[in-house]
């Protein structure tokens, strides 16, 4: 499998997962033009995208979904509650491109097996996704309010994980956000801090994970070097060495990342 973080952050999210035959996007939270440019940058023709999978209805995850679906005839997959939440926001979608799944049972898109799982976030029915191809597994877990066991159980034994590391708690507390927004982010249905991302990694360290990419970083309350340093420092205090036991990387908010071959 291939993975690429086209964009990952509080200002917009769009991730690519693909095999030779099946290429999909997870979320489309930027303009259609921006996502097209990102795909072309990694050598992917937008016409070859077979599906857009939506995690939840917040704008930084759906902004370009309708545009891309109409322009390239791409099916959009989301659960019933999420479809109800996005239906009036993304514009008219062809009937045969509205793909609704129920609950958390797995399903196939081409030669990829997709397994949605529940995440704790303040949306209607938010999900993360795991993708299986042959003996490989990639998991996407962002917009997580706290490092819960349910998410851990679903993403453990992945070969590669994109895991939220949204904010530094102290930066958030002293930052410019209004009090109600700070409370939302820090709540159990908000976003995962750098420290909590490290705690979740420690819970999974005995599984077969080889690489974790920290994503969905806040523009205001975090920066890449701080997220990376915080997580690596906590892991090293617990005897886990970056580059030896595990590789930790960053998904950038405002630029296309490197294609990862899993």
C-alpha positions as CSV (number, residue, x, y, z in Angstrom):
1,X,0.0,0.0,0.0
2,X,0.9,3.6,-0.5
3,X,0.1,6.4,2.0
4,X,0.5,10.2,1.7
5,X,-0.6,13.0,3.8
6,X,-1.6,15.6,1.3
7,X,-2.6,18.0,4.1
8,X,-3.3,17.3,7.8
9,X,-4.1,20.0,10.3
10,X,-6.7,22.3,11.8
11,X,-7.0,24.2,8.6
12,X,-7.8,21.2,6.4
13,X,-7.4,17.5,6.0
14,X,-7.0,15.2,3.1
15,X,-5.1,11.8,3.1
16,X,-4.3,9.4,0.3
17,X,-4.2,5.6,0.5
18,X,-3.7,3.4,-2.5
19,X,-2.8,0.1,-4.1
20,X,-1.9,-0.4,-7.7
21,X,-5.6,-0.9,-8.5
22,X,-7.5,1.1,-5.9
23,X,-6.8,4.7,-4.9
24,X,-8.9,6.6,-2.3
25,X,-9.0,9.8,-0.3
26,X,-9.8,10.0,3.4
27,X,-11.6,13.4,3.9
28,X,-11.4,16.3,1.5
29,X,-11.3,19.4,3.8
30,X,-9.6,21.9,1.4
31,X,-10.7,23.3,-1.9
32,X,-11.1,20.9,-4.8
33,X,-8.3,22.8,-6.6
34,X,-5.9,22.5,-3.7
35,X,-6.5,18.7,-3.4
36,X,-6.1,18.2,-7.2
37,X,-2.8,20.0,-7.0
38,X,-1.7,17.8,-4.1
39,X,-2.6,14.6,-6.0
40,X,-0.8,15.7,-9.1
41,X,2.3,16.5,-7.0
42,X,2.5,12.9,-6.0
43,X,1.8,11.6,-9.5
44,X,-1.9,10.6,-9.0
45,X,-4.5,11.5,-11.6
46,X,-7.7,12.7,-9.7
47,X,-9.7,10.7,-12.3
48,X,-8.2,7.5,-10.7
49,X,-9.6,8.2,-7.3
50,X,-12.2,5.5,-6.6
51,X,-13.7,6.9,-3.3
52,X,-13.7,9.7,-0.8
53,X,-14.2,8.4,2.8
54,X,-15.5,10.9,5.3
55,X,-14.6,10.7,9.0
56,X,-17.0,13.3,10.2
57,X,-18.9,16.4,9.2
58,X,-16.6,19.3,10.3
59,X,-15.6,21.7,7.5
60,X,-11.9,20.9,7.7
61,X,-12.8,17.4,6.6
62,X,-15.5,17.9,3.9
63,X,-14.9,21.3,2.2
64,X,-13.9,19.9,-1.2
65,X,-15.7,16.6,-1.1
66,X,-18.7,17.6,-3.2
67,X,-16.6,19.5,-5.7
68,X,-14.3,16.5,-6.3
69,X,-17.2,14.1,-6.5
70,X,-19.0,16.2,-9.2
71,X,-15.8,17.0,-11.1
72,X,-14.4,13.4,-11.3
73,X,-17.5,11.3,-10.6
74,X,-16.1,10.0,-7.3
75,X,-18.3,8.1,-4.8
76,X,-18.4,9.5,-1.2
77,X,-18.6,7.1,1.7
78,X,-19.9,8.0,5.1
79,X,-22.2,6.5,7.8
80,X,-25.8,7.4,8.0
81,X,-25.5,10.1,10.7
82,X,-22.6,11.8,8.9
83,X,-24.4,11.8,5.6
84,X,-27.4,13.5,7.3
85,X,-24.9,16.1,8.7
86,X,-23.1,16.8,5.4
87,X,-25.9,16.4,2.9
88,X,-26.9,20.1,2.7
89,X,-23.3,21.3,3.0
90,X,-21.5,19.6,0.0
91,X,-23.9,20.3,-2.8
92,X,-25.8,18.0,-5.1
93,X,-24.2,14.5,-5.4
94,X,-25.2,11.9,-8.0
95,X,-27.4,9.2,-6.4
96,X,-25.0,6.4,-7.3
97,X,-22.1,8.3,-5.7
98,X,-23.8,8.5,-2.3
99,X,-22.4,5.4,-0.4
100,X,-23.8,4.9,3.0
101,X,-22.4,2.3,5.5
102,X,-24.0,1.4,8.8
103,X,-22.1,0.8,12.1
104,X,-18.5,-0.4,12.1
105,X,-18.6,-3.5,9.9
106,X,-15.9,-3.7,7.3
107,X,-16.4,-3.4,3.6
108,X,-14.4,-3.5,0.3
109,X,-13.5,-0.8,-2.1
110,X,-11.7,-2.5,-5.0
111,X,-8.9,-4.6,-3.5
112,X,-8.8,-2.6,-0.2
113,X,-10.7,-3.8,2.8
114,X,-11.9,-0.8,4.9
115,X,-12.8,-1.1,8.6
116,X,-14.4,2.0,10.3
117,X,-14.1,2.4,14.0
118,X,-15.7,4.7,16.6
119,X,-13.7,7.7,17.8
120,X,-14.5,10.2,20.7
121,X,-15.1,13.5,19.0
122,X,-17.9,16.2,19.1
123,X,-19.5,15.2,15.8
124,X,-22.6,13.1,15.0
125,X,-21.0,9.7,14.5
126,X,-17.3,10.2,13.8
127,X,-15.0,7.4,12.7
128,X,-11.4,6.5,12.1
129,X,-10.5,4.0,9.4
130,X,-8.2,1.0,9.1
131,X,-7.2,-0.3,5.6
132,X,-6.1,-3.8,4.8
133,X,-4.3,-5.1,1.8
134,X,-2.7,-8.5,1.7
135,X,-0.9,-8.7,5.1
136,X,-0.5,-4.9,5.6
137,X,-2.6,-2.5,7.7
138,X,-2.7,1.3,7.7
139,X,-4.8,3.1,10.3
140,X,-6.0,6.7,10.4
141,X,-6.9,8.1,13.9
142,X,-7.4,11.8,14.3
143,X,-9.9,14.0,16.1
144,X,-9.7,11.9,19.2
145,X,-10.7,13.5,22.5
146,X,-8.6,11.2,24.6
147,X,-6.4,8.1,24.3
148,X,-9.3,5.5,24.7
149,X,-9.0,1.8,24.6
150,X,-11.5,1.4,21.8
151,X,-9.3,3.4,19.4
152,X,-6.2,1.6,20.7
153,X,-7.7,-1.8,20.0
154,X,-8.7,-0.9,16.5
155,X,-5.3,0.6,15.4
156,X,-2.9,-1.8,17.2
157,X,-1.0,-4.1,15.0
158,X,-1.0,-1.6,12.1
159,X,2.1,-1.4,10.0
160,X,1.6,2.4,9.8
161,X,-0.6,4.9,11.8
162,X,-1.5,8.5,11.2
163,X,-2.2,9.6,14.8
164,X,-3.4,12.9,16.0
165,X,-1.0,15.2,17.9
166,X,-3.1,18.3,17.8
167,X,-1.9,20.7,20.5
168,X,0.5,21.5,23.3
169,X,-1.7,21.9,26.4
170,X,0.2,24.9,27.8
171,X,0.3,26.7,24.4
172,X,-3.5,26.2,24.2
173,X,-4.1,27.4,27.7
174,X,-2.2,30.7,27.2
175,X,-3.1,31.1,23.6
176,X,-5.7,33.4,21.9
177,X,-8.6,31.0,21.7
178,X,-11.8,31.9,23.6
179,X,-12.4,30.0,26.8
180,X,-15.3,27.9,25.4
181,X,-13.1,26.7,22.5
182,X,-10.2,25.8,24.8
183,X,-12.7,23.8,26.9
184,X,-13.9,22.0,23.8
185,X,-10.4,21.1,22.5
186,X,-9.4,19.9,26.0
187,X,-12.5,17.8,26.5
188,X,-12.8,14.0,26.1
189,X,-14.5,14.7,22.8
190,X,-12.1,17.3,21.5
191,X,-8.5,16.7,20.2
192,X,-5.5,14.7,21.3
193,X,-2.6,16.6,22.8
194,X,1.1,15.8,22.1
195,X,1.4,14.2,25.5
196,X,-1.7,12.0,25.0
197,X,-0.5,11.0,21.6
198,X,2.7,9.7,23.3
199,X,0.6,7.8,25.9
200,X,-1.4,6.1,23.2
201,X,1.7,5.0,21.4
202,X,3.1,3.6,24.6
203,X,-0.1,1.5,25.0
204,X,0.5,-0.1,21.6
205,X,4.3,-0.4,21.5
206,X,4.3,-4.2,21.7
207,X,2.3,-4.6,18.5
208,X,3.9,-4.7,15.0
209,X,3.8,-1.0,14.4
210,X,6.9,0.2,12.5
211,X,6.0,3.9,11.8
212,X,3.7,6.5,13.3
213,X,3.1,9.9,11.7
214,X,1.8,12.6,13.9
215,X,-1.0,14.6,12.3
216,X,-3.8,17.1,12.6
217,X,-1.5,19.7,14.2
218,X,-3.0,22.9,15.3
219,X,-1.7,26.1,13.5
220,X,-2.1,28.1,16.7
221,X,-1.5,25.8,19.5
222,X,1.3,23.6,18.2
223,X,4.2,23.4,15.8
224,X,5.9,20.4,14.2
225,X,9.2,20.5,16.1
226,X,7.4,20.7,19.4
227,X,5.0,17.8,18.7
228,X,7.9,15.6,17.5
229,X,10.2,16.5,20.4
230,X,7.4,16.0,23.0
231,X,6.4,12.6,21.7
232,X,9.9,11.3,21.2
233,X,11.0,12.6,24.6
234,X,8.2,10.7,26.4
235,X,8.9,7.5,24.4
236,X,12.6,7.7,25.3
237,X,11.8,8.2,29.0
238,X,10.0,4.8,28.6
239,X,12.9,3.1,26.9
240,X,11.6,3.4,23.3
241,X,14.2,4.8,20.9
242,X,13.1,6.8,17.8
243,X,14.6,5.3,14.6
244,X,15.4,2.0,16.3
245,X,12.3,0.7,18.0
246,X,9.9,2.9,16.1
247,X,10.0,5.7,13.5
248,X,8.1,8.9,14.4
249,X,7.4,11.4,11.6
250,X,5.2,14.5,11.1
251,X,2.3,15.1,8.7
252,X,2.4,18.8,7.7
253,X,-0.6,21.1,7.8
254,X,0.2,23.2,4.7
255,X,2.3,21.0,2.4
256,X,2.2,17.6,0.6
257,X,4.2,14.9,2.3
258,X,6.3,12.1,0.9
259,X,4.6,9.0,-0.3
260,X,5.1,6.2,2.2
261,X,5.3,2.6,0.9
262,X,3.9,0.2,3.4
